[in-house]
Amino acid sequence: MKKVSFYVTGNVQDVMFRQTFIRGAQKRKIRGGATNDPKNHQLVHCSLAGEESVVEEMLSKLQEGKPLNSWNAQVDELHYHEQFIEFSDHQVTTDNVNDYHWSPSVIFYL
């Protein structure tokens, strides 16, 4: 089991990045959490936990520099946190993602 927390910069707020990230984790049957940084609109804090190879694959996909959804969410850089951010400390998680009202027009590529 691998647990990792990191932050991403790029086109990651107001483009359905958090939902895309969480749906990508759900698709891979791993846990995820994401939180927008209130002071920097180009930064989102994230956590993943699950089978090591699956977590590594998702991290690799995030870093490809390609659009992650049809709203052009895209990661420019990924930086690891020293401490793991617990899922309960994130705004959106694989446990609560369905509690949010998301735009139905987004198509996920992640």
matplotlib code that plots the C-alpha trace (Angstrom):
import matplotlib.pyplot as plt

x = [0.0, 1.4, 0.2, 1.4, 0.5, 1.5, 0.5, 0.0, 0.3, -1.0, -4.6, -6.1, -8.8, -12.2, -11.7, -13.1, -9.7, -10.7, -13.6, -11.4, -8.7, -11.2, -13.0, -9.6, -8.8, -12.2, -11.7, -8.5, -10.1, -7.7, -8.5, -8.0, -8.5, -8.1, -8.2, -8.0, -5.4, -7.3, -4.3, -3.1, -5.6, -3.0, -2.4, -4.3, -3.2, -3.8, -3.5, -3.6, -3.5, -3.7, -1.7, 1.7, 1.7, -1.7, -0.8, 2.4, 0.5, -1.9, 1.0, 2.6, -0.6, -0.9, 2.6, 2.3, 1.3, -1.8, -5.3, -7.0, -10.5, -12.6, -12.2, -8.5, -7.4, -3.7, -0.8, 2.4, 4.3, 3.9, 5.7, 5.6, 4.6, 6.8, 3.7, 0.6, -2.6, -5.4, -8.4, -10.6, -8.6, -9.4, -12.4, -13.2, -12.5, -13.4, -15.9, -17.8, -17.4, -21.0, -22.1, -21.0, -23.0, -20.6, -21.1, -22.4, -20.7, -17.1, -15.5, -12.8, -9.6, -7.6]
y = [0.0, 3.4, 6.7, 10.0, 13.6, 16.3, 19.6, 20.3, 23.6, 24.5, 25.0, 23.2, 25.5, 26.4, 23.6, 20.6, 19.3, 18.0, 16.0, 14.7, 13.7, 12.0, 10.2, 9.0, 7.6, 5.9, 4.4, 2.9, 1.7, 3.7, 6.5, 10.1, 13.6, 17.1, 20.6, 23.9, 26.3, 29.5, 31.7, 30.4, 29.6, 27.6, 25.1, 22.1, 19.8, 16.1, 12.7, 9.2, 5.7, 2.3, -0.4, 1.1, 0.4, 1.9, 5.1, 5.4, 5.0, 7.8, 10.1, 9.5, 10.4, 13.6, 14.6, 13.9, 17.6, 16.6, 17.9, 15.8, 16.7, 18.6, 21.8, 21.8, 20.9, 20.3, 19.8, 21.7, 20.6, 18.1, 18.4, 16.0, 16.9, 15.5, 14.7, 12.7, 14.8, 12.7, 12.3, 13.8, 17.0, 17.3, 19.2, 16.5, 12.8, 9.5, 9.2, 12.5, 13.4, 12.6, 15.2, 18.0, 19.6, 19.3, 20.4, 17.5, 18.8, 17.8, 14.7, 13.0, 11.8, 10.8]
z = [0.0, -1.0, 0.6, -0.9, -0.6, -3.1, -4.7, -8.3, -10.1, -13.5, -14.8, -11.8, -10.3, -11.9, -14.5, -12.6, -11.7, -8.2, -9.6, -12.5, -10.0, -7.7, -10.5, -11.8, -8.4, -8.2, -11.7, -10.4, -7.2, -5.0, -2.4, -3.2, -1.8, -3.2, -1.8, -3.6, -2.2, -1.2, -1.7, -5.0, -7.8, -9.7, -6.9, -5.5, -2.6, -3.2, -1.6, -3.0, -1.3, -2.8, -4.5, -5.3, -9.0, -9.4, -7.5, -9.5, -12.7, -11.8, -10.7, -14.1, -15.9, -13.9, -15.0, -18.7, -19.3, -21.3, -20.7, -18.0, -19.0, -21.6, -19.6, -20.1, -16.6, -16.8, -14.3, -15.0, -12.0, -9.2, -5.8, -2.9, 0.6, 3.4, 5.5, 4.3, 4.3, 5.7, 3.5, 6.2, 5.8, 2.1, 0.6, -1.9, -1.5, -3.1, -0.2, -0.6, -4.3, -5.0, -2.3, -4.6, -7.5, -10.4, -14.0, -16.1, -19.2, -18.3, -20.0, -18.0, -19.6, -16.5]

ax = plt.figure().add_subplot(projection="3d")
ax.plot(x, y, z, "-o")
ax.set_aspect("equal")
plt.show()
